[in-house]
């Protein structure tokens, strides 16, 4: 039986920040085995103090909240997102005058590795200046490492429950993806009236996957930690969720033992709720299969029809965004993914 599902999770509690402990930290625990020992030792710690908060971010009626997983050192990525798909909007949507299309953006961060070095103070000052300018950073007092992405997920669920009573849908994704918010809004508008919409969880769904045993992979999971197929889950590069389902995820995430891969952990929560994630071809978590002869490699007409594509760095993201929204773009009839 998998260790993580041998019973109820230890009682969750608010934990001190990284000044006193570094749960699942990759810097102090070098080997995979040592990292997992640290993970198990600190797995009762899920909630950490907020270093930066914006309690009014979800004020009013918000159709779509963009929650972007980032890291303190990724300032260039965040700026590219703000210039492109993360731009906040207020006003009527693409459907009708009554379709609220207010779009808000937050970036989810912990503490960065660079903050511990000689340039740490400079990084903290840059983050403070960035947040004063944009007002969109949510930052918790835990180490921002791959194994702590699950902490980022559960702390965001808690923040969302407290701060966002009027949000209708949430897109959660990485800071190196291309997203088409207008297509997300149209996708949602076209499904208005569907009784299943309140349980929406859609993305690039992975099924029948087993834990990776290669110790050189960042996705490595030892057999004693989990030894059965993963439940269906959506790749964390980008997922679209209905707010009622997001609120249902919080109590389940408090009950289930934490798992060090955030995508899979959310899949475990969905399984406990009896919700099956929906696959959608417009979500390309693993990017576009690029070959020399594939005309879709960097075709803005193709990107224009998608909802999300991973992986684009800041220059490529800005260039593609400008190409997709260029008035000079003329496309033949293409496949629609909506």
Secondary structure as GFF3:
##gff-version 3
##sequence-region A 1 338
A	DSSP	three_ten_helix	3	5	.	.	.	ID=ss1
A	DSSP	beta_strand	13	15	.	.	.	ID=ss2
A	DSSP	alpha_helix	32	41	.	.	.	ID=ss3
A	DSSP	beta_strand	45	48	.	.	.	ID=ss4
A	DSSP	beta_strand	50	52	.	.	.	ID=ss5
A	DSSP	beta_strand	62	69	.	.	.	ID=ss6
A	DSSP	alpha_helix	75	83	.	.	.	ID=ss7
A	DSSP	beta_strand	103	111	.	.	.	ID=ss8
A	DSSP	three_ten_helix	113	116	.	.	.	ID=ss9
A	DSSP	alpha_helix	120	134	.	.	.	ID=ss10
A	DSSP	beta_strand	137	143	.	.	.	ID=ss11
A	DSSP	three_ten_helix	146	148	.	.	.	ID=ss12
A	DSSP	alpha_helix	149	163	.	.	.	ID=ss13
A	DSSP	beta_strand	167	174	.	.	.	ID=ss14
A	DSSP	beta_strand	177	179	.	.	.	ID=ss15
A	DSSP	alpha_helix	181	189	.	.	.	ID=ss16
A	DSSP	three_ten_helix	197	199	.	.	.	ID=ss17
A	DSSP	beta_strand	201	203	.	.	.	ID=ss18
A	DSSP	beta_strand	205	206	.	.	.	ID=ss19
A	DSSP	beta_strand	233	234	.	.	.	ID=ss20
A	DSSP	beta_strand	238	242	.	.	.	ID=ss21
A	DSSP	alpha_helix	243	255	.	.	.	ID=ss22
A	DSSP	alpha_helix	262	273	.	.	.	ID=ss23
A	DSSP	beta_strand	278	279	.	.	.	ID=ss24
A	DSSP	beta_strand	283	284	.	.	.	ID=ss25
A	DSSP	alpha_helix	300	303	.	.	.	ID=ss26
A	DSSP	beta_strand	308	310	.	.	.	ID=ss27
A	DSSP	alpha_helix	314	324	.	.	.	ID=ss28
###
